[in-house]
Amino acid sequence: MLKKILTGAAVAALAVTLGACSSTRPADGGDAGGSAECNVGIAMPTRSLERWINDGEQLQKKLADAGCTVDLQYADNKTDQQISQIQNQISGGAKILVIAAIDGSTLGPVLQEAKAQNATVIAYDRLINGSENVDYYATFDNYKVGTLQGQFIEEQLGLADGAGPFNLEPFAGSPDDNNAKFFFAGAWDLLQPYVEKGQLVVPSGKAPANDDAWASIGIQGWASDKAQAEMDNRLSSFYGDGKKVNVVLSPNDSLAIGIEASLKSAGYTAGADYPIITGQDADKANVKAILEGLQAMTVWKDTRALGDRVFTMIEEIRNGEEVEVNDTETYDNGKKVVPSYLLTPEVVVKDDVQSKLIDSGFLKASDVGL
Ligand code: BGC
């Protein structure tokens, strides 16, 4: 059931934004649309991943078209850089901050500064931990992302029918990203029972004992080259004598790209013996890999829908309306349960590329060599 809430923060933010009418008018003299009331700082983690470029630019455009003053920043995956960008946005008069955190545990002090000027804070895609000053969270259902990856592996291998044993290599995302533990838990809750039954065997031994131990196999910064190096190590240390990997749990596409490069240099080629590899994001390179049989699936999160949702939240905040959320239980950041709006992710396999990704305009056919 959709729950609607209106926090004191939103009311306070509105009062302040209305009161600040004439001070932040953009240089072009933009007028009636009320751009002065709408000063938004968007802080994105990095330009090195396609999705954040799309996320940031799309939201920036929608807000600018609606007459807002918008400052969009990317922080090269460096926490300090992101903090100083947010500080600049605050001193530039931002009344709404949209933040996709690099390290969700380090932003408490800067959010304190944001609150001092009654800015409303929306955590974008990744939760910000350890701070009372996070007003809303908009994301995809992160646990579901992992569930979809786990279910895919279960179905492809026939695990529920008792098939196996198969050699599995599991990976997890960046230890500083709050999403990573949800992705892992969603998949591992399904797969670990098969490890215990011996239907899935992890030759490297890198099988976390439980969901909480996920960070032991986390890849810092979601870096493709680090995933590649880790896979190189596992292949050279544990796969002698013709032993083959059958399946790799990769939480996202940037890791999958590195893992695929490693498999390629170890001599794996597309075909019946090629391992099942999961992913997330529908990045162009990975969709190409799916078409070439080098990756089995990706979990697609239509980031346009996330941008639209955050845009709606901002409109609601500006208009003093209730901010619509659909989850008030899952995302406890250590200080509060952050009211959240969760969108639904979906699986894309080779046969869906045209209908889901291209027909919807998410990717161009030429992006993926079609
Ligand atoms: C996002 C994923 C992305 C990953 C790496 C996560 O927080 O939810 O979509 O693949 O970060 O950037």
Boltz pocket constraint, residues with backbone or C-beta under 6 A from the ligand:
constraints:
  - pocket:
      binder: B
      contacts: [[A, 49], [A, 51], [A, 125], [A, 126], [A, 177], [A, 179], [A, 180], [A, 221], [A, 222], [A, 251], [A, 252], [A, 253], [A, 254], [A, 280], [A, 281]]
      max_distance: 6.0
